[in-house]
């Protein structure tokens, strides 16, 4: 995996994984390798703008069974920035609609000569199933409410760029914790890197069982705001809910939206994040989303860097397994 434009990137000895399925199973060292590699790629490509030829000749298949704009496009751009080709798959109009099984569809795409399958699916554990059935690398792009590892990594990378020592930080994840795969990936990743994590939202969306796993639970944003170094504002996922978990959107916004007034009660250097898509006026006010403490657009750019790192590391681990040069 080399090219005339390739930066000097010695393959990290501590990385052996051929799939990225979650952050819960990763060690702090593995998470750090992913973050360090992402930063190297971001720096080497002028903020993910320039192309490299590290993965020329390889192919990434986006196998999405749920709608996606940011993640799908981010993986496609990441692959292309590294010189790889992409294959786009959408479940509507595919052979799945004709009765073909999910695994058979994935195997058919793999047989076309792909090196990675990036999978999003509504059912938790689907990427883990694919990792057992396929010979190529599998990347979880979101499996129901379970995990979204590259989203967690890009969030952590964005924090680390502004606040390098995560062990000194208090990070609050605010909103729909019950249905958020982003929240779960952030929870595991942040804790392994030493951050203090608070989950905050209505009691119908934030289970007290998180306390049993060692996380602080809060139901009132104003009670914790003064302690937070970072706020990650999660979208309320109405599409995954059977019943409305609170009386009205207006009431939710009154209790949990980050507004200019709440900014005045926060630390002066607080970071405001949101995985997107953001609902202005629900979880965040427009002037806060566009304000100086917001790093929402930086998260998007960092997503490309994280996915470049993921593709490169998995390809390297697979090459080493097959006895090829990395």
C-alpha positions as CSV (number, residue, x, y, z in Angstrom):
1,X,0.0,0.0,0.0
2,X,2.2,2.8,-1.2
3,X,2.2,5.6,-3.8
4,X,4.2,8.6,-4.9
5,X,2.0,10.8,-2.7
6,X,1.9,8.5,0.3
7,X,3.1,10.0,3.6
8,X,5.4,8.0,5.8
9,X,3.0,5.9,7.9
10,X,4.6,3.0,9.7
11,X,1.9,0.4,10.4
12,X,1.3,0.4,14.2
13,X,2.3,-2.9,15.8
14,X,-0.6,-2.6,18.2
15,X,-3.3,-2.9,15.5
16,X,-4.4,-6.4,14.5
17,X,-8.1,-6.1,13.9
18,X,-9.6,-6.9,10.5
19,X,-13.1,-5.5,11.3
20,X,-14.4,-2.4,13.2
21,X,-17.7,-3.5,14.8
22,X,-17.9,-1.4,18.0
23,X,-15.8,0.6,20.5
24,X,-16.9,-1.5,23.5
25,X,-14.5,-4.3,22.6
26,X,-11.6,-2.0,21.7
27,X,-8.8,-1.3,24.1
28,X,-7.7,2.3,25.0
29,X,-4.5,1.6,22.9
30,X,-6.5,0.6,19.9
31,X,-8.8,3.6,20.1
32,X,-5.7,5.8,20.4
33,X,-4.1,4.2,17.3
34,X,-7.3,5.0,15.4
35,X,-7.3,8.6,16.6
36,X,-3.6,9.2,16.0
37,X,-3.8,7.7,12.5
38,X,-6.9,9.8,11.7
39,X,-5.0,12.9,12.7
40,X,-2.0,11.9,10.6
41,X,-4.3,11.5,7.6
42,X,-6.0,14.8,8.2
43,X,-2.7,16.6,8.4
44,X,-1.3,14.8,5.3
45,X,-4.3,15.7,3.1
46,X,-4.7,19.3,4.0
47,X,-7.8,18.8,6.1
48,X,-9.0,15.7,4.0
49,X,-9.0,17.7,0.8
50,X,-6.0,16.1,-1.1
51,X,-5.8,12.6,-2.5
52,X,-3.3,9.9,-1.6
53,X,-2.7,6.6,-3.4
54,X,-2.3,4.4,-0.4
55,X,-5.2,2.1,-1.2
56,X,-5.2,2.3,-5.0
57,X,-6.8,-0.8,-6.5
58,X,-9.0,-1.6,-3.5
59,X,-12.8,-1.3,-3.4
60,X,-15.1,-0.2,-0.6
61,X,-18.8,-1.3,-0.8
62,X,-21.4,0.8,1.1
63,X,-24.1,-1.7,2.1
64,X,-26.8,0.5,3.7
65,X,-30.2,-0.8,4.7
66,X,-31.1,2.5,6.4
67,X,-31.1,6.1,5.1
68,X,-27.9,8.0,5.5
69,X,-26.3,11.1,4.1
70,X,-23.3,12.0,6.2
71,X,-22.0,8.6,7.0
72,X,-22.4,7.1,3.5
73,X,-20.8,10.1,1.8
74,X,-18.1,10.3,4.4
75,X,-17.0,6.7,3.8
76,X,-17.2,7.2,0.0
77,X,-15.0,10.3,0.2
78,X,-12.6,8.6,2.6
79,X,-12.1,5.7,0.2
80,X,-11.6,8.0,-2.7
81,X,-9.1,10.2,-0.8
82,X,-7.0,7.1,-0.4
83,X,-7.2,6.1,-4.0
84,X,-9.8,3.3,-3.6
85,X,-12.9,2.7,-5.6
86,X,-16.5,2.6,-4.2
87,X,-19.6,0.6,-4.8
88,X,-22.9,2.0,-3.6
89,X,-25.8,-0.3,-2.5
90,X,-29.3,0.7,-1.6
91,X,-31.8,-1.9,-0.3
92,X,-34.7,-0.4,-2.3
93,X,-34.8,-2.0,-5.7
94,X,-32.2,-4.6,-4.8
95,X,-32.5,-8.4,-4.8
96,X,-33.3,-8.2,-1.1
97,X,-36.7,-6.8,-2.2
98,X,-37.1,-10.0,-4.3
99,X,-36.5,-12.3,-1.4
100,X,-32.7,-12.7,-1.3
101,X,-31.3,-13.0,2.2
102,X,-29.2,-10.2,3.7
103,X,-26.2,-12.5,4.0
104,X,-26.5,-13.8,0.4
105,X,-26.6,-10.2,-0.9
106,X,-23.5,-9.3,1.1
107,X,-21.7,-12.4,-0.2
108,X,-22.7,-11.5,-3.8
109,X,-21.2,-8.0,-3.4
110,X,-18.1,-9.5,-1.8
111,X,-17.7,-11.8,-4.8
112,X,-17.3,-8.7,-7.0
113,X,-13.9,-8.2,-5.4
114,X,-14.5,-5.7,-2.6
115,X,-12.1,-5.3,0.3
116,X,-14.4,-3.6,2.8
117,X,-18.1,-3.8,3.4
118,X,-19.5,-0.8,5.3
119,X,-22.8,-1.8,6.7
120,X,-25.7,0.1,8.2
121,X,-28.8,-1.9,9.3
122,X,-31.7,-1.5,11.7
123,X,-31.0,-4.8,13.5
124,X,-28.3,-4.7,16.2
125,X,-25.5,-7.2,15.6
126,X,-25.9,-7.3,11.9
127,X,-22.2,-6.3,11.2
128,X,-21.0,-8.9,13.6
129,X,-22.9,-11.5,11.6
130,X,-21.3,-10.3,8.4
131,X,-17.9,-10.4,10.0
132,X,-18.4,-14.2,10.6
133,X,-19.8,-14.8,7.1
134,X,-17.5,-12.7,4.9
135,X,-13.8,-12.9,4.2
136,X,-13.3,-9.2,3.6
137,X,-13.2,-6.5,6.3
138,X,-16.5,-5.3,7.8
139,X,-17.2,-1.9,9.2
140,X,-20.2,-1.1,11.3
141,X,-21.8,2.2,10.1
142,X,-24.6,1.9,12.7
143,X,-26.6,-1.2,13.8
144,X,-29.9,-0.1,15.1
145,X,-29.5,1.5,18.5
146,X,-26.4,-0.5,19.4
147,X,-23.3,1.3,18.2
148,X,-21.8,3.6,15.5
149,X,-18.1,3.3,16.1
150,X,-16.7,5.7,13.6
151,X,-19.2,8.4,14.8
152,X,-17.9,7.9,18.3
153,X,-14.3,8.1,17.1
154,X,-14.9,11.3,15.1
155,X,-16.6,12.9,18.1
156,X,-13.6,12.0,20.4
157,X,-11.1,13.2,17.8
158,X,-12.9,16.5,17.6
159,X,-12.7,16.8,21.4
160,X,-9.1,15.8,21.5
161,X,-8.0,18.4,19.0
162,X,-9.3,21.1,21.3
163,X,-8.7,19.4,24.7
164,X,-5.8,16.9,24.3
165,X,-6.1,15.5,27.9
166,X,-9.5,13.7,28.0
167,X,-8.9,12.5,31.5
168,X,-9.5,16.1,32.8
169,X,-12.8,16.5,31.0
170,X,-16.4,16.1,31.8
171,X,-18.5,15.2,28.7
172,X,-22.3,15.2,28.8
173,X,-24.3,13.3,26.2
174,X,-27.7,15.0,26.2
175,X,-31.0,13.7,24.7
176,X,-32.3,10.4,23.4
177,X,-29.8,8.1,25.0
178,X,-32.2,5.1,24.8
179,X,-32.2,5.0,21.0
180,X,-28.7,6.5,20.2
181,X,-26.0,4.3,18.8
182,X,-23.8,7.4,18.8
183,X,-24.2,7.7,22.6
184,X,-23.1,4.1,23.2
185,X,-20.0,4.4,21.1
186,X,-19.1,7.7,22.8
187,X,-19.7,6.3,26.2
188,X,-17.4,3.3,25.8
189,X,-14.7,5.3,23.9
190,X,-14.6,8.3,26.2
191,X,-14.5,6.2,29.4
192,X,-11.6,4.1,28.1
193,X,-9.7,7.3,27.5
194,X,-10.3,8.6,31.0
195,X,-13.1,11.1,30.5
196,X,-15.9,11.5,33.0
197,X,-19.2,11.0,31.1
198,X,-22.7,12.1,32.1
199,X,-25.9,10.9,30.3
200,X,-28.6,13.5,30.5
201,X,-32.2,13.5,29.3
202,X,-35.8,12.7,30.2
203,X,-36.2,9.7,32.5
204,X,-38.1,8.0,29.7
205,X,-35.0,8.2,27.5
206,X,-32.2,7.8,30.1
207,X,-32.3,4.5,32.0
208,X,-30.9,4.5,35.6
209,X,-29.1,1.3,34.7
210,X,-26.4,3.4,33.1
211,X,-25.3,4.1,36.7
212,X,-24.7,0.3,37.2
213,X,-22.2,0.6,34.4
214,X,-20.4,3.5,36.1
215,X,-21.8,6.4,34.3
216,X,-23.5,9.5,35.9
217,X,-27.2,9.9,35.1
218,X,-28.9,13.3,35.2
219,X,-32.4,14.3,34.2
220,X,-32.0,18.1,34.4
221,X,-29.5,19.8,32.1
222,X,-29.3,23.0,34.2
223,X,-28.1,20.9,37.2
224,X,-25.0,19.7,35.4
225,X,-24.2,22.5,32.9
226,X,-21.7,24.3,35.1
227,X,-19.5,21.2,35.3
228,X,-19.4,20.3,31.6
229,X,-16.4,20.8,29.3
230,X,-18.2,19.3,26.4
231,X,-21.9,18.9,25.4
232,X,-22.8,16.4,22.7
233,X,-26.5,17.2,21.8
234,X,-28.2,14.1,20.4
235,X,-31.2,14.2,18.1
236,X,-34.5,12.8,19.4
237,X,-35.1,9.8,17.2
238,X,-38.9,9.8,16.8
239,X,-38.6,7.2,14.0
240,X,-37.4,4.6,16.6
241,X,-40.1,5.3,19.2
242,X,-43.4,3.6,19.7
243,X,-44.8,6.2,22.0
244,X,-43.9,9.9,22.5
245,X,-41.4,9.9,25.5
246,X,-42.4,13.5,26.6
247,X,-45.5,15.7,26.4
248,X,-44.3,18.0,23.6
249,X,-41.3,19.1,21.6
250,X,-41.7,22.6,23.1
251,X,-41.3,21.1,26.6
252,X,-38.3,19.1,25.6
253,X,-36.6,22.2,24.1
254,X,-37.4,24.2,27.3
255,X,-35.6,21.6,29.4
256,X,-32.8,20.3,27.2
257,X,-32.1,22.6,24.3
258,X,-28.8,24.5,24.4
259,X,-29.7,28.1,24.1
260,X,-27.8,31.4,24.4
261,X,-29.1,31.8,28.0
262,X,-27.7,28.4,28.9
263,X,-24.4,29.3,27.2
264,X,-24.1,32.2,29.6
265,X,-24.4,29.7,32.5
266,X,-21.7,27.4,31.0
267,X,-17.9,27.4,31.1
268,X,-16.5,30.0,28.8
269,X,-14.6,27.4,26.7
270,X,-17.3,24.7,26.6
271,X,-17.5,22.8,23.3
272,X,-20.8,22.3,21.6
273,X,-21.2,19.2,19.5
274,X,-24.0,17.4,17.6
275,X,-23.7,14.2,15.5
276,X,-26.4,15.5,13.1
277,X,-28.7,15.9,11.6
278,X,-29.4,18.8,13.9
279,X,-32.9,20.0,14.7
280,X,-32.6,23.7,15.2
281,X,-34.8,24.9,17.9
282,X,-35.2,21.5,19.4
283,X,-31.9,20.3,20.8
284,X,-30.0,23.4,19.9
285,X,-30.7,27.1,19.1
286,X,-29.5,28.4,15.7
287,X,-27.2,31.0,17.2
288,X,-25.5,28.3,19.4
289,X,-25.2,25.9,16.5
290,X,-23.5,28.6,14.4
291,X,-21.6,30.1,17.4
292,X,-17.9,30.2,18.2
293,X,-18.1,27.3,20.7
294,X,-19.7,25.0,18.1
295,X,-17.5,22.3,16.5
296,X,-20.3,20.7,14.5
297,X,-18.7,21.2,11.1
298,X,-15.3,20.2,12.4
299,X,-17.0,16.9,13.3
300,X,-18.0,16.3,9.7
301,X,-14.4,16.9,8.4
302,X,-13.0,14.7,11.1
303,X,-15.4,12.0,10.1
304,X,-13.6,11.6,6.8
305,X,-10.2,11.4,8.6
306,X,-11.5,8.7,11.0
307,X,-12.9,6.7,8.1
308,X,-9.6,7.0,6.1
309,X,-7.8,5.7,9.2
310,X,-10.2,2.9,9.6
311,X,-10.0,1.7,6.0
312,X,-6.2,1.9,6.0
313,X,-5.8,0.1,9.3
314,X,-8.2,-2.7,8.4
315,X,-6.5,-3.1,5.0
316,X,-3.1,-3.3,6.7
317,X,-4.3,-6.0,9.2
318,X,-5.8,-8.0,6.4
319,X,-2.6,-7.7,4.3
320,X,-0.5,-8.8,7.3
321,X,-2.8,-11.8,7.8
322,X,-2.3,-12.8,4.2
323,X,1.4,-12.4,4.3
324,X,1.5,-9.4,2.1
325,X,3.5,-6.2,2.4
326,X,1.7,-3.4,4.3
